Amino acid sequence: NIVFGGSGVNRNVTVTPAANQLGTSTIRVTVSDGDEELAVTATFVVTVTGSVQETWRFTHFGSTANGGEGADESDANHDGENNLLEFATGQDPNASTRLITPLEHAGSNLVFRYSRGKRALAGGMSFQVKWSDTLAPASWSAAGVVDVPDPGIPDTAEQEFRKVTLPAGTGGRRFVHLTFTDP
């Protein structure tokens, strides 16, 4: 995937990276007129980077492609959570882990805890917790929801942990819903 072009003293080198691959490579080009005394060597580095999510896929599946085992909707480790959820929450898609989201009653409030992936945040993903008393599509609300860092759980290299306080409601039940939006 290296093509030489131009003519005379104006020459160029075009490097085309392999599809769905990331990384760094050093390329060394030597130009000579056939006489060993008239040779020039130049070295340059080519770095191919991807989006945050492509880099995550490449790290875990060896390809940046949103396909096969690395597809957003794939469940590579067969734990019941798709890759997009595991990316969003900072999990390893090849480990048999599950997102833990405890919900506790605290007086007139509920406390909901969850993790979000630092890579997902760096890629612009947003998170929102809403509640409903009926599960009807138009009944979800973020009124009274306070989402802050969880002081009881230290963040890791991959995850930050959140503590969400929301009103407990008066009907004896309240459903909590975590949504994330990929930019």
N, C-alpha and C positions, 0 to 999 in steps of 0.2 A: 504494500500500500504506500510505497514511496515513488513519486513521479518527478523526474527532472524535466525542466522546461527552459524556455528562453533561447537566446542565440548570442553568438559573439561573446562579449565580456559581460553581458547581462543575463545571468542564469538564475534559476530559482528551484527550490525544492518544495514539493507539496506532499504533506504527510496526511493520510486519511486513516483515522483510528478504526480499529475493528468494531463492528456493531455490538452494542450492549456490553462493552468492556470499559473498565476504568483503570487508571494507573499512570506510571511515569516510565519513560524510556529515554535513554541517552542514545543519540544518533551521531555517528561520526562519518563525515564525508571527506574523501580525499580526491582532489582534482589534479591531474597531471597531463602533460602533453606527450607522455611516453618516455621522457628523460627524467630519471630519478632526481636530478638536481632542480627541476622545475615542478615541484609538487607542493600543494598547499592543503592542509588539513584543517577542517573546522568541526567543532563538536557543539551540539546544542541539545537541550533537554525538551522533550514534549511531554506535557502533562494533560491527561484527559480527566476532567472532573464531571460529575453529574449533579443532579439535584440532591437534596438531602435524602429523599425517599429512594432515588436510584442508587445512591451510595449504600444505604441500608440494605437494599435488595442484593447488591453486588457482594456486600460483606457476608450475607447469610446464604445466598443462593448462587453466587458466582456469575451473575448476569444482572444487568440493569433493566431487563425487559419485564414489563408487566404481563407476564405469561407463564404458563406451566406452574411449577411449584412456587415460583416467586410472585404469582399474580395476586392482586389485592384480595380477591375473593377465595383464593386457595387456602386450605388449612393444612399446611405442610406437615405439621406434627400430629394431626388428627386429635386435637384436644378440644374441638368444638368452637374455637375462635379463629376467625380468618386473619390473614396476614395484615390487612389494613388495621384491624383492631389491635393486633399485637404491636404494630409499628406505632400507632397512636398512644398506646399505654406503656411503651418502653420495654416490651417483653422480647425474649429470644424466640423467634418463630420455629426454631428447631428443638426447643426444650418443651417438655410437657408441663407447662405452667398454665395457670388460669388467673384471670383478673379477679382480684378480691375487692369487693365493694361493700364493706360492712355498713349497716344502717342501725343507729342506736336512738333510743328515745331519751331526750334530755330535757325534762320539764315540759315547757310549752313548745319546744323545738325538737327537730330531728337532726341528727348529725350523720352525714354521709361522707365516706372517705373513698378516694380513688387515686390512681397514679396516672400521670401523663408523661409521655416520652419526651426527653429533652431534644432529640432529633426532630420529632414531629413539631414541637414548638419552634425550633430554629427554621423549619421549613414553612412556617406560617399557619400551621394548623391551629384552629381555635376550638375551645371546649366550653360547653355550657350545661349546667344542671338545671332541670326543670322538674316541676311536680304537678300531679293531677290527682283528683279524688275520684274520677270516673273512668279514666283511660280513653275518653272520647277524643278524637283527633284535635278538635279545637279547644280542648280543656287544659292544655299544658301551659304552665305559667312559671316565670322566674321571679315573681313578686316575693320579696323577703329573703331571697337566696343570697347568702354571703359565702364566697369561695376564697379561701386564704391558704397559705402554706400550712401544712400540718406540723405543729410544733412537737408532736410526739413521735414522728418518724423522720429520721435523717434521710435526705436525698442521696441517691447513688449516682454513679457516672451516667447511667442511662435514664433514670427516672426522677421526677419530682413528685412528692406526695402532697395531696390536697385534703383539706378538711372543709366541708360545706355544711353550713347551718341553714336550716329552712324551717318555716312554721310547720308545726305538727298537724294542724288542721283540727276540725271539730267533728268530723263524721266517723271517727274511729278507724279510718284507714287513709293512707296517703301513698301514692306511687311516686317513685323517683326515677328520673330518666336522665342518663348522661348522653349528650350528643357531642360529636366532634365534626368539624367541617374542614375538609381539605381545600386549600386555596385553588 
